[in-house]
Each structure stands twice: as structure tokens, then as C-alpha cells.
Amino acid sequence: MKICHVINDLSRGGAESHLYSLVKLQVKNGYDVSVLLLGKDLLDFASLESQFLSLNVNLLRFNGPKKLQGINPISIYSGIGYLKNNKFDIIHTHSPRGDFLVYIANLFISKKCKRVVTIHGKYGTYLQGNFFVDLLRKIFLRQQSNIWKKAHNVIVISESIKDWLNKLNPAINPIVVPYGVEIPEIKTTDDKYYPTLGFLGKLNKNKGIEDLVHVYGEMLKKENFRDLEINLLIGGIGSESYIKDIKQKINNKNLKFLGYVEDRYNFFSSLDIFIFPSYSEGLGLVLLEAMSHGVLCITRNASPMNSIIKHGVNGFLFNDNNELQELIENALKLDNLEIDNLVKSALETIENSYSIIQMYSSIEKAYS
């Protein structure tokens, strides 16, 4: 089978990491895989390009104005030529601009290929802070949904996105295929002296970073926590002005902004508690990764995170800052047996519902 994946770039994020896992298994199973990239990778992000090249897949990257790639006449013309000459059996797109490009290109290809679309987020619902941009995005998405409707199969990564899509265009009947993660070998260590909290992800208002830092500051004001060396590690990329504004709100040597985290295994291994205060997600791959690394997780009681974490069973859910603070304080007092039971249940959740093999099998069905 000859497959072409289309995605904006290979800057490591949820969609890009998922695509790498998928392509790796497709190559292992003998498929001829190509990846069409609509632009250059983002600055300050690690690129997955070398990992893809190590799989011996064909990479083609458009060079030009990144925000217009996939929708400008030059990239559409180039895309038509590339897809027409290679005669793919399946073209699998992973971004709205990729969906548009392939839809137009398919109109000019005599041998019609099967179009499969994966929707990785609730586009237009995140807290971007620009009313007019968000409004234009929502108008565009209503038009975009008509393109999705014409695909052979539409995949969404969570029930939450399925509900969002149903409101956008009830005529689309998507398949839910969550991201799949691997469970690494977990090494226990007793050489940690200070409790460590952590977050990993893009640093913006949608992720709830300000809430986490505020709660951390309030917790350290309490007498029974004031003298504890509680670390808060925040990994991820954000604007300099946003990070500077957060740092001005709290002055503590144990609050560390790590920038982009390349070695996720070491990052998660250094944590006692992973806190994910995001307001809205497509799925929350980093939450699944933290669970798979055996870290106790606390996340906001919002969809789809509350479909992954069951409060008091495999982690904890909070509704507001007061609840978050209380949960962190109580979690730091748990004994080893209580923590082990929560972590064991979290690992069972990954194995039963979010394994990489389940993801691959479900996408194979979507192709057929």
C-alpha cells in the first residue's frame, strides 16, 4: 500500500509525535510511506525530521510563506503535481490546510485516492486572546467542515472532539481513535530529597500556567509548606513576554522554566506529581505520557481530560484553584502504597485504552 501523510511541519507536538508513531509502524509493516510538509518547522521547537528520515520515508517540504502554504496557488499547483505523479492509494491529512490542499488536488487526479482526515483538536476553541482572529477561524472552520464531509473517513482523537465536530457539522460521522503511547521501563529511585511538581506543554493562557504558578505561590506561604524545598518545573516553549510576566508574579528559586524538554523520560522521572491545568485540549498527549511514565497526575476537570483521569482512581481532577491547591497538598502527604495504587491504575488505563497497538489497528480499519 502506498500512503502519503500531509501535515504542516514536523515541530514536535501531539499531532507530529502521533504521526511519527503511526508511520514507524506502517514502515515496519511494509508500506510505502511519504510525508508532505506544508512549511518550515517552528523556531525553538525540536524537529522530528531526523527521526522520520531514519525510517527511510520520502519527505517533501514546501518552502515559502508558512501561513499560506497549502492554500496559496503555488503550493496547490505543486501539491497537484506531486500527488498526481505518485499515484497514492491513501492520502492521510493531519491539518486543516492539508485537508484543503488534498481536497483541491484530488479534483484534478484521474486515479482518485482514498482521503482520510484526522482532526487533532477543537480548532477555534482555545484561548488565543484575539477575538477577530478567533472569529475568522470559526467562519473558516464551518466551510472546512464541508471538505471533511467529503472525505472517505474522518478520524478524531477524542469523544470531546467528536462532540465539537457534531455541533459544527452534524453530517460528519467520525471514528474516534485516541493517540497511542508506549509504556517505558520505569526505574525507581530513592535519591530524591525534595518533592517536585511539574508541567510540560506549550506555554500560553489556554494551558492554565498562571493558575498553577499562583497556586504554587499560595501553597508556599502556608507554614507547614514554607520550609519545604518544593520544586516546580515548567517545561515548554512560550513567548518571552508571557514567561516574563509569570516570573514577575512569583520570586522563588525552586520555580524553574526549562524551555523545550528534549529528554521526556528524565523529565517525568524527576517528578513526584504532574499537573496539567489546561482549559481545553484535543486529547492531551502529554497527560498520557506522564501516566505511562508512572507519575501521579492531577488535571483540570474538563473534557477530554476527565474521560482519561477518574478522580481518586488513577489520578485527581480539580475545578478551581482552591481545589488544585488542596489536591497538591494532600498528594504530597500520600504514603507509598496509596501512590503505587494510583499509578498502577493509571498504567492499566494506558494499556487498556491508549496503547500504540490499539491506535494502529483502528487506523488500519479506517483505511480499509
Buried (B, 14 or more C-beta within 10 A) or exposed (E): BBBBBBBBBBBBBBBBBBBBBBBBBBBEEEBBBBBBBBBBBBEEBBBBBEBBEEBEBEEBBBEBEBEBBBBBEEBBEBBBEBBBEBEBBBBBBBBBBBBBBBBBBBEEBEEEBBBBBBBBBBBBBBBEEEEEEBEEBEEBBEEBBEBBEEBBBBBBBBBBBBBBBBEBBEEBEBBEBBBBBEBBEBEEEEEEEEBBBBBBBBBBBBBBBBBBBBBBBBBBEEEEBEEBEBBBBBBBBBEEEBBEEBEEEBEBEBBBBBBEBEEBEEBBBBBBBBBBBBBBBBBBBBBBBBBBBBBBBBBBBBBBBBBBBBBEEBBBBBEEBEBBBBBBBEBBEBEEEEBEEBBEBBBEBBEEEBBBEBBBEBBEEBBE
